[in-house]
Amino acid sequence: MAPTRVADLLELARAQSFVGRGAELDAFAAALDRGGVLYLHGPGGIGKSSTLQQFRRRAGAAGRTVVELDGREIDAAPDAFLAALGPAPPGVVVLIDGYDWLAPLDGWLRGTFLPARGGSDVVVLAGREPPAAAWRTDPGWRRLATIRQLPPLDPMESGELLARAGVPAAERAGLVTIGRGHPLALALLADAATAGSAPRSLAEAPDLITELLDRLVREPPTEAHADGLATCAKAWLTTEDLLRSTVGDQAPAVWEWLCRRPFLVCGRRGLRPHELARDVLDASFERRSPDRYRALHRIVHDHTVAGLRSASSPAERQLLAQHLLYLHRWSPLTAAYHRLRESGPVALLPGTPDDHPAVLEAIGRFEGPASRGLAAAWLAVQPEGLAVVRGESGPLAFVLHLVLPAATPAPDDPVARAALASVSLRPGERIGLARFLAGHDEHERDLYAVLAGSVSSIIEWVVGGRACSFVAITDPGFWQPMFDYLAFTTAFEATVDGVRHVGYGMDWRRLPVDSWLDLMNTREHSGGTGPAPAPLLRPPPLAREAFAGAVRQALHDLSRAGSGPLAGTALGADPRAAIVEAIEGLRAEPKGQALFAVLNRTYLKPAPSQEAAASMLGLPFSTYRRHLAKAVDRLIDRLWSIEINPRER
């Protein structure tokens, strides 16, 4: 009797630990009533086998004969399958686990075996791979077969699973976050927790990672395929173009292989792994190959930044900005906003006049009538700066990006005044100011506000070309950790309607955007915080007159090595090359050939003296000197344009 008792205990334990899957149980109950085929698919460990066990119990309770088959144990041939099935009476319930292993039989099962079964028979097929297209395209099977992809458990179901496994209530919330609704992961985490070693992240549980990786990811056939998996783990969405950057010429083959992985979802814009599979892959890859992990991170980073800068539409820019933010998904606040990403697409859109009433209502509700009035005035002069996350009934969140000094008369805004007073601008320079950040429900703490502020600011900072950027917020207690991570420092304070506004800023003249992106790439790994390290900072920016003097000095020293007086300017690490490029560029200007010629004979291919240069150019010396002065002035103008807007280079 002992074996029977043990079997009974096992059955009871399995039943007691099972949670969720209400939709699948309902679909099976319907199949018991009318017969048919139920096709379950999903990644390894998502709960297919435990769901089949529940089907068996319910079929048995209904008095039905149940036959259980495992595709791993059957040769994929009709005779072998029929032998394993044995004599099956009418109304039998056939449960087939590991159906992927029987893929060669799929056509025979669909075309021969199943049509010959009785109308009350129930057949359940469970595997990792989605069903072949014929299950959906054939009119008969499209009606008779129920296809369900097993989703992750929701947070309540996950907590219930942990509770039934004996995990103390105080530890469940953290494990629910790590487990991401994956039943196997939650079971393994529960085992670790009840043993007294509940991990705070997957990285703290190497054995757990190994177990999950073995179930979720079968051994990739080549290193390129492994790098393709790692790319999917690192990038928010993986495209074949991105794979070309990480695996080279093997991208098409790797892409095709990845598209067939059951834990990857192939959407309209690219491949995205189940979040648990992403975490497992990411943790495992970093643990096994930290140098390759960092190199891959940088490749994905650079690919995304290049795409963001070359994007031709607001929709493409906002999507790529979210790609870039995803690389920093463990940073303060952005980790919270990615909870929105997991629930479906969330787009940041340009605001329209139809959004203005809801925006102004929210500003008045959170910040008072004076701020509402200022917002209305700014929307009248710079409406193009409004970005919104729009729901069915209107904006869920918004932010207004201003450019200062404004080209048109601007409102008398204490926050804008304080921002301008905090920095010394040179002629032609502008600053960006993110103003009036809010979500509909929780003001600046609203997750949609975090999304709106983060995505829109990434676009402004990486593409905008401002001398400085500022973000004014009213809730520094919430936002301070994020700005510390971003290396933004407190720049000013202002009060409007009794509400204190704190401005955080970055002087891109001291820390160029590309250097800042390098710093952010490092902080994704190191978790650093605080102002940018001093060695990364350029000297304070030169005034226009000092810059002109530095260019004249550099022209006289053009044949000498070194960066000279222009070191630390926006002309880059090699100002001499920038000067030569600017001189060459004069040729394309109207009447620029003459300006180029005089600079060429004076500085690039200098004559022995200025008198000799004038003679070689066929000019009287006085005319030569006038042309030279005009050419140098024009060259300074070109270089100054680069200095105040490096994106023009």
C-alpha positions in Angstrom: 0.0 0.0 0.0 3.0 2.3 0.5 3.5 3.2 -3.2 -0.2 4.0 -3.5 0.0 6.2 -0.4 3.0 8.1 -1.7 1.3 8.5 -5.1 -1.7 9.9 -3.4 0.4 12.3 -1.4 2.2 13.5 -4.5 -1.1 14.0 -6.2 -2.4 16.0 -3.3 0.7 18.1 -3.1 0.6 19.0 -6.8 -3.1 19.9 -6.5 -2.5 22.1 -3.5 0.4 24.0 -5.1 -1.4 24.7 -8.4 -2.7 28.2 -8.9 -4.2 30.2 -11.7 -4.9 29.0 -15.3 -8.6 29.7 -15.0 -9.0 30.4 -18.7 -7.2 27.1 -19.6 -9.3 25.1 -17.2 -12.4 26.6 -18.6 -11.3 25.7 -22.1 -10.6 22.1 -21.0 -14.0 21.9 -19.3 -15.6 23.0 -22.6 -13.7 20.4 -24.5 -14.9 17.7 -22.1 -18.4 18.7 -22.9 -18.2 18.8 -26.7 -14.9 17.1 -27.6 -12.1 18.7 -29.6 -8.4 19.6 -29.6 -6.7 22.0 -27.1 -3.2 23.2 -28.0 -1.2 24.8 -25.2 2.2 26.4 -25.9 4.7 28.4 -23.9 8.4 28.5 -22.8 9.9 25.9 -20.6 8.8 26.0 -17.0 5.7 28.2 -17.7 3.5 25.5 -16.3 2.4 23.3 -19.2 3.0 20.0 -17.4 1.3 21.1 -14.2 -1.7 22.3 -16.2 -1.9 18.9 -17.9 -1.9 17.3 -14.5 -4.9 19.4 -13.5 -6.6 18.3 -16.7 -6.0 14.7 -15.8 -7.5 15.1 -12.4 -10.6 16.8 -13.7 -11.0 14.3 -16.5 -10.7 11.5 -14.0 -13.2 13.1 -11.7 -15.6 13.3 -14.7 -15.3 9.5 -15.2 -13.3 9.8 -18.4 -10.5 7.5 -19.5 -7.2 9.4 -19.6 -4.1 8.5 -21.6 -0.9 10.5 -20.9 1.9 10.6 -23.5 5.3 12.3 -23.5 6.6 13.2 -26.9 10.2 12.8 -25.6 9.6 9.0 -25.1 7.9 8.3 -28.5 9.5 7.8 -31.9 8.0 10.4 -34.3 6.4 7.8 -36.5 2.7 6.8 -36.8 3.2 3.2 -35.8 5.2 4.2 -32.7 2.6 6.8 -31.7 -0.3 4.4 -32.1 1.5 1.7 -30.1 2.1 4.2 -27.3 -1.5 5.2 -27.3 -2.8 1.7 -27.1 -6.5 0.8 -27.2 -8.4 4.1 -26.6 -12.1 3.8 -25.9 -14.6 6.4 -27.2 -14.6 9.6 -25.2 -10.9 9.1 -24.3 -8.9 12.1 -23.1 -5.4 12.1 -24.6 -2.8 14.4 -23.0 0.4 14.8 -24.9 3.3 16.7 -23.3 6.5 17.6 -25.1 4.6 17.8 -28.4 7.6 19.6 -30.0 9.4 16.2 -30.2 6.5 14.9 -32.3 6.7 17.8 -34.9 7.4 15.4 -37.8 4.0 13.8 -37.0 2.0 17.0 -36.9 0.7 16.8 -40.4 -0.3 13.1 -39.9 -2.0 13.8 -36.6 -3.9 16.8 -38.0 -4.8 15.1 -41.3 -5.3 11.5 -40.4 -5.3 10.6 -36.7 -7.4 13.3 -35.2 -10.2 13.3 -37.9 -10.6 9.6 -37.3 -11.3 10.0 -33.6 -14.8 10.0 -32.1 -16.5 13.4 -31.7 -16.4 13.1 -27.9 -12.6 12.5 -27.7 -10.4 15.2 -26.2 -6.8 15.6 -27.3 -4.5 18.1 -25.6 -1.2 19.0 -27.2 1.3 20.9 -25.1 4.7 22.1 -26.3 7.1 25.0 -26.4 6.6 25.9 -30.0 3.5 27.7 -31.3 1.3 25.5 -33.6 2.0 25.1 -37.3 0.2 27.6 -39.5 -2.3 25.0 -40.7 -3.9 24.9 -37.3 -5.0 28.5 -37.8 -5.5 28.7 -41.5 -7.5 25.5 -42.1 -11.2 26.5 -41.7 -12.0 23.3 -39.9 -9.2 23.3 -37.4 -9.6 27.0 -36.9 -13.1 26.3 -35.5 -12.5 23.0 -33.7 -9.0 23.6 -32.1 -8.6 25.9 -29.2 -5.1 27.4 -29.1 -3.8 29.0 -26.0 -0.4 30.4 -25.1 0.2 30.1 -21.4 0.9 33.5 -20.0 2.9 34.3 -16.9 1.0 34.3 -13.6 -0.2 37.6 -12.4 1.2 39.1 -9.2 -1.7 37.9 -7.1 -1.3 34.3 -8.4 2.4 34.4 -8.0 2.0 35.5 -4.4 -0.5 32.7 -3.8 2.0 30.1 -5.3 4.7 31.3 -2.9 2.3 31.3 0.0 1.3 27.6 -0.7 5.0 26.8 -0.9 5.5 28.1 2.7 7.3 31.4 1.9 6.8 33.9 4.7 4.6 36.9 3.8 7.4 39.4 4.3 9.5 37.8 1.6 6.9 37.2 -1.1 6.8 40.7 -2.8 10.5 40.6 -3.7 10.3 37.1 -5.0 7.2 37.9 -7.1 9.2 40.7 -8.7 12.2 38.4 -9.5 10.0 35.5 -10.6 8.1 37.6 -13.1 5.1 35.2 -13.1 7.1 32.2 -14.2 5.9 29.2 -12.2 9.2 27.3 -12.4 11.2 30.3 -11.3 8.8 31.0 -8.5 9.0 27.3 -7.3 12.8 27.4 -7.3 12.8 30.8 -5.6 10.4 29.5 -3.0 12.7 26.5 -2.4 15.6 28.9 -1.9 13.6 31.1 0.4 12.3 28.3 2.6 15.9 27.1 2.9 16.8 30.5 4.4 18.6 31.9 1.4 16.0 33.9 -0.6 17.9 35.8 -3.3 17.3 39.5 -4.0 18.1 39.1 -7.7 18.8 36.3 -10.1 22.5 37.2 -10.0 22.6 36.1 -6.4 21.4 32.6 -7.2 23.8 30.9 -9.7 22.3 27.5 -9.3 18.8 28.9 -9.9 20.1 30.6 -13.1 21.6 27.4 -14.3 18.4 25.5 -13.8 16.3 28.1 -15.4 18.7 28.6 -18.3 18.7 24.8 -18.9 14.9 24.8 -19.1 14.4 28.1 -21.0 17.2 28.0 -23.5 18.5 24.9 -25.2 22.2 25.0 -26.0 22.7 27.4 -29.0 24.4 25.8 -31.9 27.3 28.3 -32.3 28.9 31.3 -30.6 27.1 33.6 -33.0 23.7 32.1 -31.9 24.8 32.6 -28.2 25.6 36.2 -29.0 22.3 36.6 -30.7 20.5 35.4 -27.5 22.6 37.8 -25.4 21.6 40.6 -27.8 18.0 39.8 -27.2 18.6 39.9 -23.5 20.3 43.2 -23.6 18.2 45.2 -26.1 14.6 46.1 -25.6 13.8 45.0 -29.1 16.2 43.1 -31.4 16.1 43.6 -35.1 18.1 41.9 -37.8 19.9 45.2 -38.3 21.1 45.2 -34.7 22.2 41.5 -35.0 24.4 42.6 -37.9 26.2 44.8 -35.4 26.6 42.0 -32.9 27.1 38.8 -35.0 28.1 40.2 -38.4 27.3 38.2 -41.6 25.6 35.4 -39.6 22.8 37.8 -38.7 20.2 36.3 -41.2 20.8 32.7 -39.9 20.8 33.7 -36.3 17.6 35.8 -36.8 15.8 32.9 -38.3 16.9 30.6 -35.4 15.9 33.2 -32.8 12.4 33.6 -34.4 11.8 30.0 -33.6 12.7 30.2 -29.9 9.5 29.7 -27.8 10.6 32.2 -25.2 11.0 35.0 -27.8 8.0 37.0 -29.1 8.4 38.2 -32.7 6.5 41.4 -33.0 6.1 44.0 -35.7 9.2 45.9 -34.6 11.5 43.1 -33.6 12.1 40.2 -31.1 11.4 40.5 -27.4 12.1 37.8 -24.9 9.8 36.8 -22.0 11.0 39.0 -19.2 12.1 36.1 -17.1 14.1 34.6 -20.0 15.7 38.1 -20.5 16.8 38.2 -16.9 18.1 34.7 -16.9 20.0 35.2 -20.2 21.4 38.6 -19.0 22.5 37.3 -15.6 24.1 34.2 -17.1 25.9 36.0 -19.9 27.4 38.6 -17.5 28.5 35.9 -15.1 30.2 33.8 -17.8 31.7 36.5 -20.0 31.9 39.9 -18.3 34.1 41.4 -20.9 32.0 40.3 -23.8 28.9 41.4 -21.8 30.3 44.9 -21.5 31.3 45.0 -25.2 27.9 43.8 -26.3 26.2 46.4 -24.1 28.3 49.1 -25.8 27.4 47.8 -29.3 23.7 47.9 -28.5 24.2 51.4 -27.0 26.0 52.8 -30.0 23.6 51.3 -32.4 20.6 52.8 -30.6 22.2 56.3 -30.3 23.1 56.3 -34.0 19.5 55.3 -34.8 18.1 58.0 -32.5 20.3 60.7 -34.2 19.3 59.6 -37.7 15.6 59.0 -37.0 13.4 61.0 -39.4 10.1 61.0 -37.4 9.0 61.7 -33.9 7.5 58.2 -33.6 10.8 56.6 -34.5 12.8 58.9 -32.1 10.6 58.2 -29.1 10.8 54.4 -29.8 14.6 54.6 -30.0 14.8 56.8 -26.9 12.9 54.0 -25.0 15.4 51.5 -26.4 18.2 53.6 -24.9 16.5 53.9 -21.6 16.0 50.2 -21.4 19.8 49.8 -21.2 19.5 51.6 -17.9 16.5 49.7 -16.6 18.1 49.1 -13.2 18.7 52.8 -12.6 16.5 54.9 -10.2 12.9 55.6 -11.5 13.4 54.2 -15.0 13.2 50.7 -13.5 9.7 51.7 -12.2 8.6 53.0 -15.5 9.5 49.8 -17.3 6.6 48.2 -15.4 4.5 50.1 -17.9 6.4 48.6 -20.8 5.6 45.1 -19.6 1.9 45.8 -19.8 1.9 46.9 -23.4 3.0 49.7 -25.8 3.3 53.1 -24.3 4.0 55.9 -26.8 5.1 59.5 -26.2 3.4 61.7 -28.8 3.7 65.4 -29.9 1.0 67.4 -28.1 -1.8 69.1 -30.0 -4.1 72.0 -29.2 -6.8 69.4 -28.2 -4.5 68.4 -25.3 -4.1 71.9 -23.9 -7.3 72.1 -21.8 -6.4 68.8 -19.9 -2.8 69.9 -19.5 -3.8 73.3 -18.1 -6.4 71.7 -15.8 -3.8 69.3 -14.3 -1.2 72.1 -13.9 -3.7 74.3 -12.1 -4.8 71.3 -9.9 -1.3 70.4 -8.8 0.6 73.7 -8.9 -1.9 76.5 -8.7 -3.5 79.2 -10.9 -0.3 81.2 -11.5 1.5 78.2 -12.9 -1.5 77.4 -15.0 -1.4 80.9 -16.4 2.3 80.6 -17.2 1.7 77.2 -18.9 -1.0 78.7 -21.1 1.3 81.6 -22.1 4.2 79.2 -22.9 1.8 76.9 -25.0 0.9 80.0 -27.0 4.5 80.8 -28.0 6.1 77.3 -28.0 3.4 74.7 -28.5 5.8 72.4 -30.4 7.5 71.7 -27.1 4.6 69.8 -25.6 4.9 66.0 -25.5 2.1 63.7 -24.1 1.3 60.2 -23.2 -2.2 60.0 -24.5 -5.0 57.6 -23.2 -8.5 57.1 -24.4 -9.9 60.0 -22.5 -6.9 62.4 -23.0 -3.4 63.0 -21.7 -2.2 60.5 -19.1 1.0 62.6 -18.6 2.8 65.5 -20.3 5.9 67.6 -20.3 6.7 70.9 -21.9 10.3 71.5 -23.3 11.1 75.1 -23.8 14.0 76.7 -25.7 15.5 79.8 -24.1 16.2 82.6 -24.8 12.9 82.4 -26.7 12.8 83.7 -30.3 9.4 85.4 -29.6 8.4 87.5 -26.5 8.2 85.0 -23.6 6.1 85.0 -20.5 7.7 86.5 -17.3 8.3 83.1 -15.8 10.3 83.0 -12.5 11.5 79.5 -13.3 12.8 80.4 -16.8 14.4 83.5 -15.4 16.2 81.5 -12.8 17.4 79.0 -15.4 18.8 81.7 -17.6 20.5 83.5 -14.6 22.2 80.2 -13.6 24.4 80.1 -16.7 26.5 82.5 -18.8 25.4 82.1 -22.4 27.4 83.2 -25.4 25.9 84.8 -28.5 23.9 82.2 -30.5 23.6 79.7 -27.6 20.3 78.4 -26.3 19.3 76.3 -23.3 16.6 73.6 -23.0 14.2 73.7 -20.1 11.9 70.8 -19.3 8.9 72.5 -17.5 5.5 71.4 -16.2 6.1 67.7 -15.9 3.0 65.9 -14.6 0.8 62.8 -14.7 -2.9 62.9 -14.5 -3.1 61.1 -11.2 0.1 61.5 -9.2 1.7 64.6 -10.5 5.5 64.1 -10.9 5.4 60.7 -9.2 3.0 59.2 -11.8 4.7 56.4 -13.7 3.4 58.0 -17.0 5.1 61.2 -16.0 8.3 59.4 -15.4 8.0 58.0 -18.9 7.1 61.3 -20.5 10.0 63.1 -18.7 12.6 60.4 -19.4 11.8 59.7 -23.0 11.4 63.3 -24.1 14.5 64.4 -22.3 16.6 61.7 -23.8 15.6 63.0 -27.3 16.2 66.6 -26.3 19.6 65.9 -24.8 21.0 63.5 -27.5 19.5 65.3 -30.5 18.8 68.9 -29.4 22.3 70.5 -29.5 21.7 72.9 -26.6 24.5 74.6 -24.7 22.9 73.5 -21.4 19.8 71.5 -20.4 17.7 71.9 -17.3 14.7 70.1 -15.8 12.5 72.0 -13.3 10.6 69.9 -10.8 8.6 70.4 -7.7 9.2 67.0 -6.0 13.0 66.8 -5.5 12.6 64.1 -2.8 11.3 61.8 -5.6 13.6 62.9 -8.5 16.9 63.6 -6.7 18.2 59.9 -7.0 17.5 60.0 -10.8 19.4 63.2 -11.3 22.3 62.0 -9.2 22.5 59.0 -11.4 22.4 61.2 -14.5 25.2 63.5 -13.2 22.9 66.5 -13.3 23.5 68.9 -10.5 21.2 71.4 -8.7 21.4 74.6 -10.7 18.7 77.0 -9.4 15.5 77.3 -7.3 12.4 79.5 -7.9 9.0 79.8 -6.3 5.7 80.2 -8.2 2.4 80.5 -6.3 4.1 79.3 -3.2 5.3 76.1 -4.9 9.1 75.6 -4.8 10.7 74.5 -8.1 14.2 73.0 -8.2 16.2 73.0 -11.4 18.7 70.3 -12.2 21.1 71.0 -15.0 23.9 69.9 -17.2 26.4 72.2 -19.1 27.0 70.3 -22.3 29.9 72.7 -23.1 31.8 71.2 -20.1 30.6 67.6 -20.6 29.7 67.0 -24.2 26.8 64.7 -24.9 28.9 61.9 -26.2 31.1 62.0 -23.1 28.0 61.9 -21.0 26.7 58.9 -22.9 30.0 57.2 -22.2 29.5 57.9 -18.5 26.0 56.6 -18.6 27.1 53.5 -20.3 29.6 52.9 -17.5 27.0 53.7 -14.8 24.7 51.0 -16.1 27.3 48.5 -15.0 28.9 50.2 -12.0 25.8 51.9 -10.5 27.8 55.1 -10.1 26.1 58.4 -9.0 26.9 62.0 -8.4 28.5 64.7 -10.6 30.7 63.8 -13.6 34.3 63.1 -12.6 36.5 66.2 -13.0 38.8 64.5 -15.7 35.8 64.3 -18.0 35.1 68.0 -17.9 36.3 70.5 -20.4 37.6 73.9 -19.3 35.0 76.7 -18.9 33.8 77.8 -22.4 35.6 80.7 -24.1 33.8 83.9 -24.8 33.5 84.9 -28.4 36.4 87.3 -28.4 38.7 84.8 -26.6 37.7 82.1 -29.0 38.5 84.3 -32.0 41.9 85.0 -30.5 42.5 81.3 -29.9 41.7 80.5 -33.6 44.1 83.2 -34.8 46.8 81.8 -32.5 46.0 78.2 -33.7 46.4 79.3 -37.3 49.9 80.6 -36.7 50.7 77.4 -34.9 49.0 75.1 -37.4 52.1 73.2 -38.4 53.0 72.4 -34.8 51.7 69.3 -32.9 49.3 69.6 -30.0 45.9 71.1 -29.5 47.0 74.5 -28.4 44.7 77.3 -27.2 41.5 75.6 -28.5 41.9 72.6 -26.3 38.7 71.7 -24.5 36.5 73.5 -27.1 33.8 71.8 -29.2 36.3 71.4 -32.0 37.2 68.1 -30.4 40.4 66.4 -29.5 42.2 67.5 -32.6 41.3 71.2 -33.2 43.9 71.4 -36.1 41.8 68.9 -38.1 38.7 70.9 -37.4 40.4 74.0 -38.6 41.6 72.3 -41.8 38.1 70.9 -42.4 36.5 74.3 -42.0 39.0 75.9 -44.4 38.3 73.2 -47.0 34.6 73.8 -46.4 34.9 77.4 -47.5 35.1 76.2 -51.1 31.4 75.3 -51.1 30.3 78.8 -50.1 29.5 81.6 -52.6 32.8 83.3 -53.4 34.4 81.0 -51.0 37.1 79.8 -53.4 39.0 83.0 -53.0 38.8 82.8 -49.2 40.1 79.3 -49.3 42.9 80.2 -51.7 44.3 82.9 -49.4 44.1 80.7 -46.3 45.6 77.8 -48.1 48.7 79.8 -49.2 49.0 81.4 -45.8 48.4 78.5 -43.5 47.8 75.1 -45.1 50.6 75.3 -47.8 52.2 78.5 -46.7 54.5 80.5 -48.9 57.8 81.7 -47.3 56.2 85.0 -46.5 53.0 86.9 -46.8 54.5 89.0 -49.6 55.3 85.8 -51.4 51.8 84.4 -50.8 50.4 87.6 -52.3 52.6 87.3 -55.3 51.7 83.6 -55.8 48.0 84.6 -55.7 48.5 87.4 -58.1 47.2 90.0 -55.7 48.6 93.4 -54.5 49.9 93.0 -51.0 47.2 95.4 -49.6 44.5 93.5 -51.3 45.9 90.2 -50.1 45.8 91.5 -46.5 42.2 92.5 -46.8 41.3 89.1 -48.3 43.2 87.4 -45.5 41.4 89.3 -42.8 38.1 88.6 -44.4 38.9 84.9 -44.8 40.0 84.6 -41.1 36.9 86.3 -39.9 34.7 83.9 -42.0 36.7 80.9 -40.7 36.1 82.1 -37.2 32.4 82.4 -37.9 32.3 78.8 -39.2 34.3 77.4 -36.2 32.2 79.5 -33.7 29.0 77.9 -35.2 30.5 74.5 -34.3 31.5 75.8 -30.9 28.0 76.9 -29.9 26.3 74.0 -31.7 28.6 70.9 -32.0 25.9 69.0 -34.0 26.6 71.3 -37.0 30.0 69.7 -37.4 
